[in-house]
Each structure stands twice: as C-alpha cells, then as structure tokens.
Amino acid sequence: MNKRSGARRHRARYFPLFIFLAVFFVMAAMTTVQNYIIRDQINIDSFSTQAIVTMVIYWIVISTVFTLFTRWQIIRVYDQPMRLMAKATRDVAGGDFSVYVRPLHTADKADYIDFMIEDFNKMVAELGSIETLKTEFFSNVSHEIKTPLAVIQNYAELIQGTHLTDQQRKEYASAIIQSTKKLSGLITNILKLNRLEQQRIQPTPERYDLCAQLSECALQFEKIWEEKDKLDKENREIMTRIIGVEIDLRNIMWVYRLKKYYNVTRGTIVSALVPIEYNLPHVSLMKMADAADTGGILAEISEGPYKNVIKDFENPERDFIRVMRRAYFNEILQHPFSVASAAGYIFEKAEEINNITTALEGVRYNLPPTEIMKYLCI
C-alpha cells in the first residue's frame, strides 16, 4: 500500500527534475560547442567568474521555464485526461456501467486520446449490455428452475399421504417425472450455453425452407382460430379480438420481410400468409404482395386500419409486441377472470423464449452485445 501511494506521489510531482537536468545539460553542451566553434573570434580565457555565473544562472532560468511549460503541457494534454480515465475505470471496476467520459475535442480535431476515450465508452456500453443480459438471464433461469422444483416438492408431499388411490399416485408420480424432465432440459441448455460462450460449438450452415416454416405457422393460426369456437361466448369474443389483431399484424410483417430481405415470388408470399381476414381486408394484403418495393407496402399500410401501429420497420417486432401487450392488457382489465389472463401469460413466456433464443443466436454468430440488444423485444 505504501509503495503504491509513493508511486502515485512520484507521478504527481509538478517539477520533473529529469526534464530540468536534461534541458540544463543540453543548453550547457550547446553553449560549449558554440564557444568552441567561434573560439578564434573570442577570448575564452578572458571570461570573468561573474560572466560564467551569469551564464549558468541563465541556463537554470531557461531550463526552469522550459520544464514548467513542458509539465503544464503534460498535465493539460495527458495527465488530466488519464486521471479522468483512471477514475472512470475504477467506477467501472466497481460495477458502475453508466460511466461516460466526455471527449476532449470535437470530431474534426480528435487526437489519439479522444479515440481512446471513444473506445473506452464503447467498451463500457457493451459491458453494461452484457450485465443487463446476464441479470435478465439469471432472473429468468431462476424462475424457470424454481417452478419445476416447487411442483416436484408439492407432489412429493402429496404422495406421502396415506389416503391416496393408486390412480392418484400414478398421476402425481407422472407430474414429478414431467417436471424432472423439464428441469433436466433446462440444465442441459445452460450447459450448452456455457459451451457456446467458450466457442466449443461451431455453427454449421444449413439450407432452411423459410416458406415452409411460415406456412406451418399459418396452419397453426388456422387451428387456433377454429379451436376458439369451442369457448363460451365471452371468451370466444375475447380470443377473436386478440387472435384477429395478431394475424393481421403478422401478415403485414411477413409480407414486408419477404419483400425486403428475400427474393421470392408473389405466389410464395401468398402461400405464407394466414388466410383469415379480420380488420385487414384481403384485398389490401394482395396489394402489399403486388407492391414493387417496400415503399408500396408502406403506402398501403398508411391507408389501412393499422396506419398508426407499425412505426419501426427496421424492427417491426417491437411495434408488434407493443400492440399485442396493449391488446392483452386491455382485455385483462375488462375481463380479469377470462381466458385473456392465461393467454397473456403464455404470450409473455413465448416472448421471453424468443428473446433468449435471439440472444443465443447473437452470441453464436459473435455479434457485440449492443448489436444483440437491437434485436431483443424488451
């Protein structure tokens, strides 16, 4: 501790003796060489002691002024920014990822210290993103682990009862086995994530049939649309509103994404859509599919029932999640004891899984945390 403090006191000296001595001896050497060169024009032997002392004092004064000026420049240009960086680094080491160091100059006058500060700020931002992802990940994992453990504990306590039939014991044992499998699967995925972070898993590119996947999703929505008719009148109307809005928004997103990012035909786009019409007319969807570019899609959306819904087409899922959460929230407020509560819970869990999957894919493809955060719908 004493050595470290002493080192800091040494670095904090405002009069660096080394610079002073270097300048003094350089001036002495220059004067000596100069006098040697012009020795034929002057009589060195005639120099008085006072003249020599005056010359030495002159060297000392010039060396002192030069040393102080150099030290001032070092403090202004180097020492003060490094002290700010050191303080910011200590704050980051203490867990504060909100640290931001202001650049010393504007972009057109930036020097190497400004570039170092910029890189430091980027590093802190990425560390903060990693910390956020880690906190949310452990929060979700702890919840997912506690749920099956609670189920196992509850059913194990019930099995200990003496007034159970064989059928009940089998049902309780089956529930314990299912929870155990779920817990085992979760732990396996965590171990895979650890291997993934250590780069032990190398991705293998494979061809993927996107249209087949979208067609399968469309068929699932058709099945859900049919199954809702089995509910009572109130719940059927609730699910009709919720599922109808989701189908319309997903159809819009799929048309936009297929047009912008994939070179597919109109027939392929139509085959990937959910053939159910709610607020969005089928004619409007066909116009989007026939549009020459994404501008035509946006123009058609601006004239439809969802003109004020989707605003961020770089990541339309954010608007989709926002609208769906509001739809579930409104239905739950109006009908708190309806199927809307269960459907809203399932929706939120599905989005948590999507975010975890997106984060894992981002890590697998070595994306920086700040880039991964752009694709998360939080």
N, C-alpha and C positions, 0 to 999 in steps of 0.2 A: 504493500500500500504506500509506504514511504518512498520507494523507488519510483512508483508511478506518479506520485504527487511532485516529486523532484523533477521528473522528466517534463511534466506539464509546466512547472515553473521555469524550467530552462527554455522551453519552446516559447514561453510568453514574454521573454526579455525584449525590451523595446530598443536596446542599443546592442546590436550584434557585434561583438568585439572582433570576430573573424573578418567581417567585411571592412571594418575600420583599419585593421592591420594590413589587410590586402591592399586597400587603396593607398595607405601611407607608404608602404614599401614600393608600390608601383610608381607613385609620384617621385619618391626618392631615387628610384632607378632611372626614371625618365630625366630628372634633373641632372643626375650624374652623367648619363650618356650625352645629354645636350651640352653640358660643360666640357666634356671630353672632345666633342666634335668641334667646338669653337674655341679650343684651348689656345690656338695661335692668336686669336683676336683679343683674348682677355688674359689677365694675370691672376691665375687662381691663387697663387701664394699671397697676393695682396688682400684676400678676403679677410675681414676682421671677424673676431668672435661674435660680435653683435650681429653682423650680417648673416653669419651661419645660423645663429639662434633665431633670427627673424625668419629665415628661410624654413627652418624646422617648424616654427610656430605656424607659418603659412601652410605647410604641408598638413599639420594637425587640424587647422581650421577647415581647409578644403576637404580633408578626409572625413571630418566630423559631419560637415554639411552633406556631403555625398552619402554617408552612411545613414543619416537621419532621413534623407529624402528616399533612399532605397528602402529603408524599413517602412516608411509611410506607404510607399507603393505596394510593398508586400502585404501590409495589413489590409489596405483597401481592396487590392485586386485578388489576393489569395487567402489571407488569414481569416478575415471576416466571413467570406463565403464558406470556408472549410469549417469554421465554428458553427455556422448555421446548419451545415450538413451533418456535423457530428451530433448536434442536439437532436436534429430530425431522426438520425439513425438510432440514437438512444430511445427516442419515443417509439419508433417502430419496433425496436427490440423489446420494449415494454408492452407491446400489444396494441398500440395506437396506430391504426391503419388509415386514419383520417388526415395524416400529416401531408402538408403540401408546402414545398419550398418555392418561393417566387423567383423566377429568373432575374438575373441582374440587368440584362439588356433586352432590347426589342429583337424581334426575329432577324431583322436585316443587319444587326450589329452583334449578333451572338458570337461568343468565343467558346473555347473548349470547356470552360466551367459551366456555361449555360447548357451546353449539350449534356454534360454530366448530370446537371440538375434535372434536365428533362427526362433522362433515362432513369434517374432515381425516382421521380414522380410516377413514371410508368410502372416501375417495379413495385412501388407501394400500392398502386391501384390494383395490380394483379394479385399481390399478396392479400389485399382486402377482399378481392373477389373469391380467392381460394378459401379464405377464412369463412366467408359467408356461405359458400357451398358446403364446406366441411361442417359448419354448425347446423345447417338445414339437413344435411345428410344424416348426421348422428341423431338429430331430433326425430327424423322420420324413421330411422332404423330402430331407435329405442322404442318408439311407439309400436312398430311392427313386431318387435320381439316380445314386448310386454303382453300384446293381445293373445297370441297363442299360449304363452305361459299362463296367463290368467285362465284361459279355457281349460288347459290341462289340469291346473290346480283345482278348479271348481268341480270338474267331472271326476277327478280322483277322489275328492272328498265325498262326492255323491256315491261313488262305487263302494266306499267304506260303509255305507248304510246297510242295515240288516233287512230292510223291508222293500227290497227291490226284486222285481221279476227278472227272469233270465233275459227277456227281450230288452228290458231297460238297461241291464248291464252291458248287453251287446251294443246298444245304441251309444251308451256313454263311452265304452271302450273304442268304438269306431270314431267318435268325436275326438278322443285323445290321439288316436293314430293320425287323423287328418291334420290336427294342429301340430303334431310332431313332424309330419312331412313338410308342412308349411314352414316351420322353424328351420328344419334342415335345409330346405331350398334357399331360404334367406341367408343362412350362414354360408352356403356354397357360393352364392352370388357375391357375398362380401369378400370371400377368399379369391374369387375371380377378379374382383375389382383391385385387390391388392397386387395380384399378378400383373394386371393390366397397367397399374401405375409404375411397376418396376420393369415395364417393357418386355415381359416374358411372353406376352401373347402378341403375335404378329397378325395383322388383318390380312385376310385372303380375299381379293376381289372376286365377286361372282356376278353373273348376269341376273337381273331382277326384273320380273314382269310386273311393272307398276300398274298397268291397266287391269291385270287380273286381280291385283290386290284391291284396287278401287272398286271393281265390280263386286268383289266379295263383300266389301263394306256396304255397298249399295243394297245387296241382298239382305244383309243383316238389318239395315234400317227398314226394309220392307217387312221383315218378320216382326220387328218391334212394333211397327205401325199396325200390323194385324193383331198382335197379341194385346194391345191396349184395349181392343174392343171387348175383352173379357172382363174388364174392370167395371165397377159400378159407374153411374152417370157422372158424378162429381169428379172422381179420379180419372175417368176417361177423358173428360173435357180438359182437365189439367195437363195430362200427358199429351193430348193432341196439340195444345198450345206450345208446350216445351219442345216436343219432338219435331213439330212443324217448323219452328224457327231454326232449330239445329239443322234440319235437312236443307232448308233454303240457304243458310249461310255456308254449309259445307259444299253445296253445289256451286255457289259463287266462287269459293276458294279453289275448288278443283278445276273449274274452267280457267281461272286466272293463272294458276300454277302450270297447268298443262300447256297453255298458250305461251307463257313467258319462258319456261325452262325446258320444255320438251317439244321435240319436233314430231307431233302426232297429228293425225287427220281428224276431220270433223266427226267421222263415224266413231273413232276411238274415244273422243271426248264424250259423245252422247252415250256410248255404252258404259262409261264410268259414272254417269250421273244417277242419282236416286230418282226413279220415275214416279215421284209423288209431288203433287202441286199443293202448296199451302198459300202463303201470301205472295210468293214469287210466281208469276204466270209462266207456263211452259214456253210460251212464245218469246218471252224476254230471255230465258235461258238459251233458246236456239239462236237468238240474235247475238248473244255473247259468244256462242260456239262458232258462229259465222264471221265474227269480227276479224278484221285483217291484222290487228295488233291489240296490245293491252289498252291502248287509248280508246278503242271502240268499246271494250268491255267496261271501262270506267264511265264512258258516256252513257251506256245503257243502265249501269247501276245508278247513276245520278238521276235517272228518270223513274226509278222503281221505288218500292216500299222500303228499301234498305239504303237509301242515299246518304243518310246521316250516321250509318252504323260503322262501316269499314272505312277507316281513315289511313291506316298504316299498311300499305300494300307491300312493303318490304318484309313485313312480318304480320300478315293478316290474322294469324292465330291469336295474337294479343287482343285484337278487337273482338274476335270470335269468343274468346274466353270471357272477356269483359261483359259482352252482351248475354252470354249464357248464364253467367253468375247472377247478373241482374234479373234474368228471367226466373231462375230458381228462387232467388231471394224474394221476389215479389209474390210468387206462388206460395212460398212457405209462410210469408207474413199473413197472407189472406187465408191460407188453409194449413195451419200448423200441424194438424193431425192427419194429413193426407199422404198420398204416395209421393208428393213432392219432396218431403223431407228425406226419404230413403233414396230417391232418385238424385237429389242434390248431393247427398253424401257419396254416392257411387261416382258421380261426375267429378267431385273434388279428388277422390282417390285415384281415379283414372288420370287426371291431370298431374298428380304427384308422380305417378309411374312414368308418364310421358317426360316429365322434367328430368327424372333420374336417368331414363334411357338416353335423353338428349345429352346430358352431362357426360355419361359414359362414352357415348359416341364421340363427343368432342375431345375427351381425353385420349381415346384410341387413335384419333387422327391428329393428335399433338396440337390442337388448337389452344391458343392462350386463353386463360380464364375470362379476360374481358370480352373475347370473341364468343366464348360459350354462353356468357350471360345474355348476349343479344338474342339467342335462340330460345331462351327459357321464358315461359309464360308464368310470371310470378305476380 
